């Protein structure tokens, strides 16, 4: 691919309760990257401002599981809405799905029941089936992906991409960490159907429980569907799970 053009990246701060402030902050901005947490109202306000100020590309606040394949309602459904709204306005919107942040899940991650220092891993698995594989992605790789997407012409971009720095089963994760520390890491399992029922019937729909549910259904395996090669174009090496756990 041709060399990237020179761009200027800015972190912008504005009062989301005042549309005029947002518009002023986004004047002259071509690419709007939404790095907000779970604030759907602010997502909508930012998308509207991107439209009003003439941005050509909007990267919504995704950076998590590809909820398009979920066959049940989840908190991530709100993320789909923001992308559809900006596309309806005519702004190119690219969703970036990346599985689980390494830095949030390893060696301890409440999203997936991982506690490697405590030598414990709990995996949600289908009854009578094999352990599902889970994709992990380094925050650095996510940042590089955002930069790669932001530097390309909107007309050549897909609506969504998946990326994955590494993909293992949680059992493999426990076994690898066990080899590093020379002590047993206990891997226990939860039945997927029972776990699904408990999650979907709960009054509190937490993102963490839905990460575990998606992992148990095999919906966080991006090992064969990712766009890693297209995104990096040979410009950087994806960080492996081994590198992360050994601090290399």
C-alpha positions in Angstrom: 0.0 0.0 0.0 1.2 3.6 -0.5 2.9 5.5 2.3 0.5 7.0 4.8 -0.2 10.7 4.5 0.9 13.0 7.3 -1.9 13.6 9.7 -2.4 15.5 12.9 -4.1 13.7 15.8 -5.8 15.7 18.5 -7.5 14.8 21.8 -10.5 17.1 21.9 -12.5 18.0 25.0 -15.9 19.6 24.8 -19.2 20.1 26.7 -21.5 17.4 25.4 -24.5 19.3 26.8 -23.8 22.2 24.5 -23.9 21.2 20.8 -22.2 24.5 19.8 -19.2 23.5 21.9 -18.9 20.1 20.1 -19.3 21.7 16.7 -16.6 24.2 17.5 -14.2 21.5 18.7 -14.7 19.5 15.5 -14.3 22.3 13.0 -11.9 21.1 10.3 -11.7 17.6 11.6 -11.9 14.9 8.9 -11.9 11.7 11.1 -13.8 11.5 14.4 -12.7 8.7 16.7 -15.0 8.0 19.6 -13.1 6.8 22.6 -15.9 7.3 25.1 -17.0 4.5 27.4 -20.6 3.2 27.7 -22.3 6.6 27.3 -24.9 6.1 24.5 -26.3 9.6 24.8 -22.9 11.1 24.3 -22.2 8.8 21.4 -25.3 10.1 19.7 -24.3 13.7 20.4 -20.8 13.1 19.0 -22.2 11.5 15.8 -24.6 14.3 15.2 -21.7 16.8 15.6 -19.5 14.9 13.2 -22.3 15.1 10.7 -22.9 18.8 11.2 -19.2 19.7 10.9 -18.6 17.6 7.7 -16.4 14.8 9.0 -15.7 12.1 6.3 -15.1 9.2 8.7 -16.5 8.2 12.1 -14.9 5.4 14.1 -17.5 4.5 16.8 -16.9 3.3 20.3 -16.7 -0.4 19.7 -13.3 -2.0 20.5 -14.8 -5.1 22.0 -16.8 -8.2 20.9 -18.5 -8.4 17.5 -22.0 -8.3 18.8 -23.5 -8.6 15.2 -23.4 -12.4 15.7 -25.1 -12.5 19.0 -28.5 -14.2 18.9 -29.7 -12.6 22.1 -30.0 -9.1 23.5 -26.9 -7.6 25.2 -25.6 -4.3 26.5 -23.5 -4.1 23.3 -26.7 -3.6 21.2 -26.5 0.1 22.0 -23.2 0.2 20.1 -24.8 -1.0 16.9 -27.3 1.9 17.1 -24.6 4.6 17.0 -23.0 3.2 13.8 -26.4 2.9 12.1 -27.2 6.5 13.0 -24.0 7.9 11.5 -24.4 5.9 8.4 -27.9 7.1 7.9 -26.5 10.6 8.0 -24.1 9.7 5.2 -20.9 9.5 7.2 -18.6 6.4 6.6 -18.6 4.5 9.9 -16.1 1.7 10.5 -16.7 -0.6 13.5 -13.5 -2.2 14.9 -14.1 -5.4 16.9 -11.2 -6.8 18.8 -12.3 -9.5 21.3 -10.8 -9.0 24.8 -8.1 -6.5 25.7 -5.0 -8.4 26.9 -4.3 -5.7 29.4 -7.8 -6.1 31.0 -7.9 -9.9 31.0 -4.4 -11.1 31.6 -3.2 -12.1 34.1 -6.4 -11.1 35.9 -9.7 -10.5 34.1 -13.1 -10.2 35.6 -14.6 -10.3 32.1 -13.6 -14.0 31.6 -13.2 -15.4 35.1 -9.4 -15.4 34.8 -7.1 -15.2 37.9 -3.7 -16.5 36.8 -1.8 -15.2 39.9 -4.5 -16.9 42.0 -3.9 -20.0 39.8 -7.6 -20.2 38.8 -9.4 -20.0 35.5 -13.2 -20.6 35.0 -14.3 -21.3 31.4 -17.8 -21.4 30.1 -18.1 -24.4 27.7 -20.8 -26.1 25.7 -22.2 -29.3 27.1 -20.2 -32.2 25.7 -18.3 -29.8 23.4 -14.7 -28.7 23.1 -13.3 -25.7 24.8 -14.1 -22.5 22.8 -11.3 -20.4 21.6 -11.1 -16.7 22.6 -9.3 -13.9 20.8 -7.3 -11.4 22.8 -5.9 -8.1 21.5 -3.3 -5.8 22.8 -4.3 -2.1 23.4 -1.3 -1.1 21.4 -2.5 -3.2 18.4 -6.0 -1.6 18.7 -4.4 1.9 18.6 -2.3 1.0 15.6 -5.4 -0.4 13.9 -7.3 2.9 14.5 -4.4 4.8 13.0 -4.3 2.5 10.0 -8.0 2.9 9.3 -8.0 6.6 9.9 -5.3 7.1 7.3 -7.1 5.4 4.5 -9.7 6.9 2.1 -13.2 6.3 3.4 -14.3 4.9 0.1 -12.0 1.9 0.4 -12.9 1.0 3.9 -15.3 -1.8 4.9 -18.1 -1.2 7.4 -16.5 -3.4 10.0 -13.3 -5.3 10.7 -12.2 -7.9 13.3 -8.7 -8.0 14.7 -7.0 -10.5 17.1 -3.5 -10.4 18.5 -3.8 -14.0 19.7 -6.4 -16.7 20.1 -6.3 -19.5 22.7 -8.8 -21.5 24.8 -8.9 -20.6 28.4 -7.5 -24.0 29.2 -4.5 -23.4 27.0 -4.0 -20.1 28.8 -4.0 -21.8 32.2 -1.6 -24.5 31.0 0.8 -22.0 29.6 0.8 -19.9 32.7 1.3 -23.1 34.7 4.4 -23.8 32.7 5.7 -20.3 33.5 5.3 -20.5 37.2 5.9 -24.2 37.8 2.7 -24.6 39.8 -0.8 -25.9 39.0 -3.3 -23.6 37.6 -6.8 -24.9 38.3 -9.2 -24.8 35.3 -12.9 -25.2 36.1 -15.8 -25.1 33.7 -19.4 -23.8 33.7 -22.1 -25.3 31.4 -22.9 -22.8 28.6 -26.7 -23.3 28.6 -27.0 -23.0 32.4 -24.8 -19.9 32.3 -26.7 -18.4 29.4 -30.0 -18.8 31.3 -28.6 -17.2 34.4 -27.2 -14.2 32.5 -30.2 -13.5 30.2 -32.7 -13.9 33.1 -30.7 -11.6 35.4 -32.0 -8.1 36.3 -28.5 -6.7 35.9 -27.1 -7.2 32.4 -23.4 -6.5 32.9 -20.9 -6.4 30.0 -18.6 -8.8 31.9 -21.2 -11.6 32.0 -21.9 -11.1 28.3 -18.2 -11.4 27.5 -18.2 -14.8 29.2 -21.4 -15.8 27.5 -20.0 -14.9 24.1 -16.8 -16.7 24.8 -18.7 -19.8 25.8 -20.7 -19.7 22.6 -17.4 -19.5 20.5 -18.3 -16.0 19.4 -15.0 -14.4 20.4 -12.8 -16.5 18.1 -11.5 -14.2 15.4 -8.5 -16.4 14.5 -9.8 -17.1 10.9 -12.0 -14.0 10.3 -9.7 -11.2 11.3 -8.3 -8.5 9.0 -4.9 -8.4 10.6 -2.8 -8.6 7.4 -4.9 -5.9 5.7 -4.8 -3.6 8.6 -1.1 -3.8 9.5 0.2 -4.2 5.9 3.5 -5.5 7.3 4.1 -2.3 9.2 4.1 -3.9 12.7 4.1 -7.2 14.4 1.0 -8.2 16.4 1.7 -8.7 20.1 1.3 -12.3 21.2 -0.2 -13.7 24.3 3.1 -15.2 25.3 4.8 -11.8 24.9 2.2 -10.2 27.1 2.4 -12.8 29.9 6.2 -12.8 29.9 6.6 -9.1 29.7 8.6 -9.2 26.5 
